[in-house]
Amino acid sequence: MKSIKLSASILAANFMQMGNEVDAAINGGADWIHVDVMDGVFVPNITLGIPFVEGVKKISSAPLDVHLMIVQPERHVAAFIEAGAEILTVHCENNPNIHSILTEIQRLGAKPAVALNPGTPAEMVEPLLPFVDMVLVMTVNPGFGGQKFISHTLKKIRTIRNWIDEARLKVDIQVDGGINEETIRLCSEAGANIFVAGTSIFRNPVGYGRAVRSLREAAKSAAR
């Protein structure tokens, strides 16, 4: 069984208290900080950029898990890695240069990861598995936080996990979108082991530490 990790998505945090929010999430038990970068073109929303990643890196030693939802990511991967991204995820959709981007991320010293949207077939990432450290299966349509989990993505997680296991690759499966105690069990059972959680951590009335513990326990209870 691969190790369970929680990546706290700061898109759901209080931006006016970002330093405190990052510290609270990590002190509460989160393993990574997840940064969603959106350009208003690849997805409708516009969020965070390189200066923000630099700022978070200055205030925290936690691994930064940066998800690029942008067009032409090859133009920006070097700058994001220099800013502090340790895990860098790019999308396979409409990206003819995906293999070269992934190898460049690795060459620059970060862990390469590939993401696919709910409507994208798993077969899009199968040839890329030997070249990544992680596959991100989006369990909501990217662009906005707080969406409802899309259950048909579970079949995709199972398919990708089976490919990884059959090839004996050391590749993690991350899920992002609608993650709570119920859906994290389903994803863990399907074969995911890294979970992005935003609202269920930063906006949980029980507090960050208890929220992270509950999510981790739920994931472990169903892990393959």
C-alpha positions as a printed Julia matrix, in Angstrom:
224×3 Matrix{Float64}:
   0.0    0.0     0.0
   1.34   3.41   -0.97
   1.57   6.1     1.7
  -1.43   8.37    2.18
  -0.81  12.12    1.8
  -3.06  15.15    2.24
  -2.41  18.24    0.12
  -4.16  21.31    1.54
  -5.54  23.51   -1.23
  -5.01  27.14   -0.31
  -7.6   28.24   -2.86
 -10.06  27.72    0.02
  -7.93  29.56    2.6
  -8.32  33.1     3.93
  -5.98  35.07    1.66
  -5.76  37.9     4.17
  -4.12  35.49    6.64
  -2.18  33.3     4.22
   0.92  32.8     6.36
  -1.18  31.75    9.33
  -3.37  29.55    7.15
  -0.41  27.67    5.66
   1.15  27.18    9.1
  -2.13  26.0    10.57
  -2.7   23.46    7.8
   0.8   22.0     8.08
   0.78  22.06   11.89
  -2.6   20.35   11.67
  -1.05  17.44    9.81
  -1.3   18.23    6.09
   1.66  16.88    4.11
   1.73  19.3     1.17
   0.37  22.71    0.21
  -1.58  22.63   -3.05
  -1.49  25.74   -5.26
  -3.97  26.03   -8.14
  -2.69  28.25  -10.96
  -5.44  29.27  -13.42
  -5.06  31.65  -16.35
  -8.65  32.43  -17.37
  -8.07  30.66  -20.71
  -7.53  26.95  -20.01
 -10.19  27.34  -17.29
 -12.64  30.22  -16.76
 -11.19  31.46  -13.49
  -7.99  33.41  -12.76
  -6.12  32.66   -9.56
  -2.49  32.6    -8.46
   0.89  33.06  -10.13
   4.64  32.87   -9.68
   4.93  35.67   -7.05
   2.4   33.87   -4.89
   4.35  30.61   -5.04
   7.52  32.52   -4.14
   5.73  34.1    -1.19
   4.43  30.8     0.17
   7.86  29.23   -0.18
   9.38  32.01    1.93
   6.99  31.39    4.82
   6.86  27.59    4.82
   9.15  24.63    4.28
   6.21  22.4     3.32
   6.39  20.81   -0.15
   4.55  22.93   -2.7
   2.25  20.93   -4.98
   1.6   23.29   -7.91
  -1.15  22.51  -10.43
  -0.89  24.46  -13.7
  -4.26  24.93  -15.39
  -2.84  27.17  -18.09
  -2.22  27.21  -21.82
   1.36  26.74  -23.03
   2.7   25.56  -19.67
   6.1   24.93  -21.27
   6.67  28.69  -21.16
   6.38  28.8   -17.38
   7.55  25.53  -15.8
  11.1   26.75  -15.19
   9.89  29.9   -13.42
   7.49  27.96  -11.18
  10.2   25.5   -10.2
  12.59  28.36   -9.47
   9.85  29.95   -7.36
   9.62  26.83   -5.21
   7.32  24.25   -6.83
   8.5   20.78   -5.82
   5.69  18.85   -7.49
   4.53  20.39  -10.77
   1.41  19.16  -12.55
   0.49  19.91  -16.17
  -2.57  18.82  -18.14
  -2.6   16.37  -21.01
  -5.54  18.08  -22.76
  -4.69  20.07  -25.9
  -1.0   19.71  -25.13
   1.05  18.22  -27.98
   4.28  18.88  -26.07
   3.29  17.0   -22.92
   6.13  14.46  -23.01
   8.84  17.08  -23.47
   7.3   19.25  -20.72
   7.31  16.36  -18.26
  10.93  15.5   -19.0
  11.9   19.17  -18.66
  10.22  19.37  -15.25
  12.26  16.38  -14.13
  15.46  17.82  -15.59
  14.9   21.01  -13.61
  14.67  19.08  -10.37
  10.94  18.94   -9.63
   8.62  15.94   -9.63
   6.58  15.82  -12.87
   2.88  15.03  -12.74
   0.15  14.86  -15.37
  -3.51  15.78  -14.86
  -6.66  14.83  -16.71
 -10.12  16.34  -16.52
 -13.3   14.36  -15.74
 -14.26  14.15  -19.41
 -10.81  13.01  -20.57
 -10.32   9.25  -21.04
  -7.71   7.47  -18.95
  -6.0    6.3   -22.14
  -4.61   9.81  -22.61
  -2.16   9.32  -19.74
  -1.27   5.63  -20.14
   1.77   6.28  -22.42
   3.01   8.94  -19.99
   3.09   6.8   -16.84
   6.82   5.91  -17.11
   7.66   9.62  -17.19
   5.75  10.91  -14.16
   5.82  10.68  -10.38
   2.08  11.3   -10.09
  -1.18  11.31  -12.02
  -3.84  13.82  -10.95
  -7.37  12.64  -11.67
  -9.69  15.64  -11.48
 -12.88  14.6    -9.72
 -14.61  17.91  -10.56
 -14.35  20.13  -13.6
 -11.39  22.45  -12.99
 -11.8   26.16  -12.43
 -13.68  26.63   -9.18
 -13.53  25.27   -5.63
 -16.38  23.73   -3.65
 -17.87  21.61   -6.48
 -19.67  18.28   -6.11
 -17.63  15.1    -6.58
 -18.14  13.38   -9.97
 -18.56   9.69   -9.18
 -17.77   8.28  -12.64
 -14.14   9.33  -12.15
 -13.73   6.38   -9.75
 -13.61   3.97  -12.7
 -10.79   6.06  -14.19
  -8.83   5.89  -10.92
  -9.17   2.09  -10.85
  -8.04   1.79  -14.46
  -4.95   3.94  -13.95
  -4.05   2.18  -10.68
  -4.24  -1.19  -12.45
  -1.91   0.04  -15.2
   0.56   1.36  -12.65
   0.53  -1.86  -10.63
   0.82  -4.09  -13.69
   3.86  -2.13  -14.9
   5.3   -2.04  -11.35
   5.76   1.7   -11.51
   6.23   3.96   -8.49
   3.54   6.44   -9.47
   1.11   8.12   -7.08
  -2.5    8.87   -7.94
  -3.81  12.19   -6.7
  -7.45  13.27   -6.71
  -8.78  16.81   -6.52
 -12.35  17.98   -6.18
 -15.19  17.4    -3.75
 -13.01  15.52   -1.27
 -14.58  14.85    2.11
 -14.68  11.88    4.48
 -17.12   9.98    2.25
 -15.49  10.61   -1.12
 -11.94  10.15    0.17
 -12.88   6.58    1.14
 -14.21   5.9    -2.34
 -11.1    7.31   -4.0
  -8.75   5.46   -1.68
 -10.57   2.2    -2.31
 -10.26   2.83   -6.06
  -6.48   3.27   -5.77
  -5.74   6.95   -5.11
  -3.26   7.77   -2.34
  -2.79  11.56   -2.45
  -5.8   13.76   -1.76
  -6.29  17.47   -2.37
  -8.67  19.0     0.15
  -9.59  22.67    0.36
 -13.04  23.39    1.74
 -13.01  20.28    3.95
  -9.87  21.58    5.7
  -9.88  25.38    5.59
 -13.63  25.84    6.04
 -14.29  22.95    8.39
 -15.78  24.08   11.74
 -14.0   21.27   13.63
 -10.59  22.9    13.01
  -7.71  22.07   10.68
  -6.04  19.41   12.79
  -9.17  17.4    13.42
 -10.26  17.79    9.79
  -6.94  16.45    8.48
  -6.95  13.53   10.94
 -10.48  12.55    9.98
  -9.68  12.64    6.27
  -6.47  10.64    6.73
  -8.2    8.0     8.85
 -10.99   7.67    6.29
  -8.47   7.23    3.47
  -6.4    4.68    5.38
  -9.46   2.65    6.28
 -10.21   2.04    2.6
  -6.71   1.93    1.1
  -5.89  -0.77   -1.44
